Amino acid sequence: MDCRGRALDNIFIERLLRNVKYDDFYLKNFATLHELLFGLAEYFVTYKSKRHHQALGYKTPDHVYFTGSGGGAKIPENFRKRQDTSKEEMGLRQSAVIELIPS
């Protein structure tokens, strides 16, 4: 999550809670709090290590995390490539932002 109070973070939480409710909670009908906690712990292990996600290229979240194959680390590299273009092509505002990025 990006920062405290960020409205877009709510999207991810709501989607996760929807998955938990429809994939686990409603199907198993837990009788006690102990069963619920054990069932949720079991679900999240499955969700992270065994369930393939379309948004991750049908890989598990654990695989993406441990191999570092996510796309987030590559974002600064895309900005550095744009430094090769001239300031006239980009405009003064964009060139000023690119100059702030260390090479």
Protein Blocks (a to p, Z undefined) as FASTA:
>chain_A
ZZehiaklmmmmmmmmmmmmmmmmmmnopabfklmmmmmmmmmmmmmmmmccfkloopaf
klmmmnopafklmmmmmmmmmmmpcfklnopklmmmmmmpcZZ
